[in-house]
Amino acid sequence: MLLHQQLNPRARFVRAAGLGAVTGVVMWLALFFFDNSYYTEADGSVHGPYQPWQVIAGALIMIAVAVVCGWFLRRDGAFGAAAGAAVGLGAIVFIDFSRDDPTGLYGVGVMMITVGSFVGLALVGLIAAFISGLTRPRK
């Protein structure tokens, strides 16, 4: 019996949401939370506060979670992973951004990350669920 057949839709959603939330928080803490410094290139241009490799690694980690949940837990898992990641990322980003933003505009960044992560990860997870449905044998 496959995993998606063993769990009811609510259980699939909740498990995927938990995985998405925990992964989002741990990923942010590991890659972004402690590195808020800007860096200067050899030509004198200033970039930051995050290095490109940090953003790429974070995106790949979250995409992997959405694909795994969509593939094994179907649509419920895809939406669960996206919702959990949005909540987890939104919470940790709120904590991180609010620590040192005197302008109060961190709320805009938090909303963009929360909504963007939900929409992007839901699409990735749904595509994985669709492809996994095509590859499974029919009864």
C-alpha positions as CSV (number, residue, x, y, z in Angstrom):
1,M,0.0,0.0,0.0
2,L,1.3,3.4,-0.9
3,L,1.7,6.2,1.7
4,H,-1.1,8.4,0.2
5,Q,-3.5,5.4,0.4
6,Q,-2.6,4.8,4.1
7,L,-3.5,8.3,5.3
8,N,-6.7,10.3,5.1
9,P,-6.5,13.7,3.4
10,R,-6.4,15.6,6.7
11,A,-3.5,13.5,8.0
12,R,-1.6,14.0,4.7
13,F,-2.2,17.8,4.9
14,V,-1.1,18.0,8.6
15,R,2.0,15.9,8.1
16,A,3.1,17.9,5.1
17,A,2.3,21.2,6.8
18,G,4.4,20.2,9.8
19,L,7.3,19.1,7.6
20,G,7.1,22.4,5.6
21,A,7.0,24.6,8.7
22,V,9.9,22.8,10.4
23,T,12.0,22.8,7.3
24,G,11.3,26.5,6.6
25,V,12.3,27.5,10.1
26,V,15.4,25.3,10.2
27,M,16.4,26.4,6.7
28,W,16.1,30.1,7.6
29,L,18.0,29.7,10.8
30,A,20.8,27.7,9.1
31,L,21.2,29.9,6.0
32,F,20.0,33.4,6.7
33,F,19.4,34.3,10.4
34,F,22.9,34.9,11.5
35,D,24.3,36.5,8.3
36,N,22.9,40.0,7.9
37,S,26.1,41.7,6.7
38,Y,26.6,43.4,3.3
39,Y,29.6,42.5,1.3
40,T,31.7,44.5,-1.2
41,E,32.7,43.1,-4.6
42,A,36.2,43.7,-6.1
43,D,34.7,46.5,-8.3
44,G,33.4,48.3,-5.3
45,S,29.7,47.4,-5.6
46,V,27.9,46.5,-2.4
47,H,25.6,43.5,-2.3
48,G,23.6,41.7,0.4
49,P,22.7,41.0,3.0
50,Y,22.6,37.5,1.6
51,Q,25.0,35.7,-0.8
52,P,23.5,34.2,-3.9
53,W,24.4,30.7,-2.8
54,Q,22.3,31.1,0.3
55,V,19.2,32.1,-1.7
56,I,19.7,29.2,-4.1
57,A,20.3,26.7,-1.4
58,G,17.2,27.9,0.5
59,A,15.0,27.7,-2.6
60,L,16.3,24.2,-3.5
61,I,15.6,22.9,0.0
62,M,12.1,24.2,0.1
63,I,11.4,23.0,-3.5
64,A,12.6,19.5,-2.5
65,V,10.2,19.4,0.4
66,A,7.3,20.5,-1.9
67,V,8.2,17.9,-4.5
68,V,8.5,15.1,-2.0
69,C,5.2,16.0,-0.3
70,G,3.4,16.4,-3.6
71,W,4.8,13.2,-5.0
72,F,4.1,10.9,-2.0
73,L,1.1,12.7,-0.4
74,R,-0.6,14.0,-3.5
75,R,-2.5,17.3,-3.6
76,D,-3.1,17.3,0.1
77,G,0.6,17.1,0.7
78,A,1.4,19.8,-1.8
79,F,-1.0,22.3,-0.2
80,G,0.1,21.2,3.3
81,A,3.8,21.7,2.5
82,A,3.1,25.1,1.0
83,A,0.9,26.2,3.8
84,G,3.3,25.0,6.5
85,A,6.3,26.5,4.8
86,A,4.5,29.8,4.4
87,V,3.6,29.9,8.1
88,G,7.1,28.7,9.3
89,L,8.9,31.1,7.0
90,G,6.6,34.0,7.8
91,A,7.1,33.5,11.5
92,I,10.9,33.3,11.4
93,V,11.2,36.0,8.8
94,F,9.0,38.3,11.0
95,I,11.3,37.6,14.0
96,D,14.5,38.1,11.9
97,F,13.4,41.2,10.0
98,S,11.8,43.0,13.0
99,R,15.0,42.9,15.0
100,D,16.8,45.6,13.1
101,D,14.3,47.5,10.9
102,P,13.6,51.0,12.3
103,T,11.4,51.9,9.3
104,G,8.7,49.3,10.0
105,L,8.8,48.2,6.3
106,Y,9.8,44.7,7.3
107,G,6.1,43.8,7.2
108,V,6.1,44.2,3.4
109,G,9.0,41.8,3.1
110,V,7.4,39.3,5.5
111,M,4.2,39.4,3.4
112,M,6.1,39.0,0.1
113,I,8.0,36.0,1.4
114,T,4.9,34.4,3.0
115,V,2.6,34.8,0.0
116,G,5.4,34.0,-2.5
117,S,6.5,30.9,-0.8
118,F,2.9,29.6,-0.5
119,V,2.1,30.2,-4.2
120,G,5.4,29.0,-5.5
121,L,5.6,25.9,-3.4
122,A,2.0,25.0,-4.0
123,L,2.6,25.1,-7.7
124,V,5.7,23.0,-7.5
125,G,4.0,20.5,-5.2
126,L,0.9,20.3,-7.5
127,I,3.1,19.6,-10.5
128,A,4.9,16.9,-8.6
129,A,1.5,15.4,-7.5
130,F,0.3,15.5,-11.1
131,I,3.4,13.8,-12.5
132,S,3.3,11.2,-9.7
133,G,-0.3,10.4,-10.6
134,L,0.7,9.8,-14.3
135,T,3.5,7.4,-13.3
136,R,1.4,5.3,-10.9
137,P,-0.3,2.2,-12.3
138,R,-4.1,2.4,-12.6
139,K,-6.3,-0.1,-10.8
